[in-house]
Every structure is written in structure tokens, then in C-alpha cells.
């Protein structure tokens, strides 16, 4: 596991949403991008993405779907961290 939270992986997405702001139904996270695509390598360009747990979808700044994983879908058993925060 890399210490760089901005390298795209499911684990880094999970780590970011533990402390990411949750507003309007989504978490705001950041990842490195290359040619506006998620990157698993350090590119020097950070972009914002939005994780919607009511569907397990990650969307870009234009709200285009860029990633789906059922492990982040509340309808598949995902428990959003913001509900556990005190």
C-alpha cells in the first residue's frame, strides 16, 4: 500500500472517504489524473471526483461516470463513513 492517497485505487478511495466532506449526497475526493483520466501513477495533476454511495459511482468534475464498484454501493451493503462519525 502506498502512502500517497492520491494514487487511484479502491483502497485509497476508501481511505479518503473516511475524512472526506460529505455534502449533497456525495464525498469529494482527489486523485492524480492523466489526460483527465484516473491515474495509478503520480502525475502532478490532481483532480476532484465525487463518490456517490447511493450507487457506488465515482464521477468527475462534469459528473461523468468514471468508476463503479459495488463495494461502495449502499444498496449492496456499504456503510458510509459519515454515518459513523461523531
C-alpha positions as CSV (number, residue, x, y, z in Angstrom):
1,X,0.0,0.0,0.0
2,X,1.3,3.4,-1.0
3,X,1.3,6.3,1.4
4,X,0.2,8.6,-1.4
5,X,-3.6,8.8,-1.1
6,X,-3.9,10.5,-4.5
7,X,-2.8,7.4,-6.5
8,X,-6.1,5.8,-7.6
9,X,-7.0,2.5,-6.0
10,X,-10.1,1.2,-4.3
11,X,-8.1,1.2,-1.0
12,X,-7.1,4.9,-1.4
13,X,-10.7,5.7,-2.2
14,X,-11.8,4.0,0.9
15,X,-9.1,5.8,3.0
16,X,-10.0,9.2,1.6
17,X,-13.7,8.9,2.3
18,X,-13.0,8.3,6.0
19,X,-12.3,12.0,6.3
20,X,-13.7,13.5,3.1
21,X,-16.5,16.0,3.2
22,X,-19.9,14.5,2.6
23,X,-22.3,17.1,1.0
24,X,-25.3,16.9,-1.3
25,X,-25.1,13.1,-1.3
26,X,-21.5,12.6,-2.3
27,X,-18.0,12.5,-0.9
28,X,-15.4,14.8,-2.5
29,X,-12.1,13.2,-3.1
30,X,-8.9,13.9,-5.2
31,X,-6.8,11.7,-7.4
32,X,-4.0,12.1,-9.9
33,X,-5.1,12.3,-13.4
34,X,-3.5,12.0,-16.8
35,X,-5.5,13.2,-19.9
36,X,-8.4,13.7,-17.5
37,X,-8.4,10.0,-16.6
38,X,-7.8,8.4,-13.1
39,X,-4.1,7.5,-12.7
40,X,-2.4,4.8,-10.6
41,X,0.9,6.7,-11.0
42,X,1.9,10.2,-9.7
43,X,1.3,12.7,-12.5
44,X,1.4,16.0,-10.7
45,X,-2.1,16.9,-11.7
46,X,-4.8,16.5,-9.0
47,X,-8.5,16.5,-9.9
48,X,-11.6,16.3,-7.8
49,X,-14.0,13.4,-8.0
50,X,-17.3,12.7,-6.4
51,X,-18.3,9.3,-4.9
52,X,-22.0,8.7,-4.7
53,X,-22.6,5.8,-2.2
54,X,-26.2,5.6,-3.3
55,X,-25.0,3.7,-6.3
56,X,-21.2,3.1,-5.8
57,X,-20.3,5.5,-8.6
58,X,-17.3,7.8,-8.8
59,X,-17.8,10.8,-11.1
60,X,-15.5,13.5,-12.5
61,X,-15.9,17.3,-12.2
62,X,-18.5,17.2,-15.0
63,X,-20.3,14.4,-13.2
64,X,-19.4,11.8,-15.9
65,X,-19.2,8.3,-14.6
66,X,-15.6,7.2,-14.3
67,X,-15.7,4.2,-11.9
68,X,-18.2,1.8,-10.4
69,X,-17.7,-0.7,-7.7
70,X,-20.4,-2.4,-5.7
71,X,-18.3,-2.4,-2.5
72,X,-19.1,1.4,-2.4
73,X,-22.8,1.0,-3.0
74,X,-25.1,1.3,0.0
75,X,-27.7,-0.9,-1.8
76,X,-25.0,-3.7,-1.7
77,X,-24.2,-3.3,2.0
78,X,-21.7,-0.4,2.0
79,X,-21.8,1.6,5.3
80,X,-20.9,5.2,4.6
81,X,-18.3,6.5,7.0
82,X,-20.1,9.8,7.5
83,X,-22.9,7.9,9.3
84,X,-20.4,6.5,11.8
85,X,-18.7,9.9,12.5
86,X,-19.5,11.6,15.8
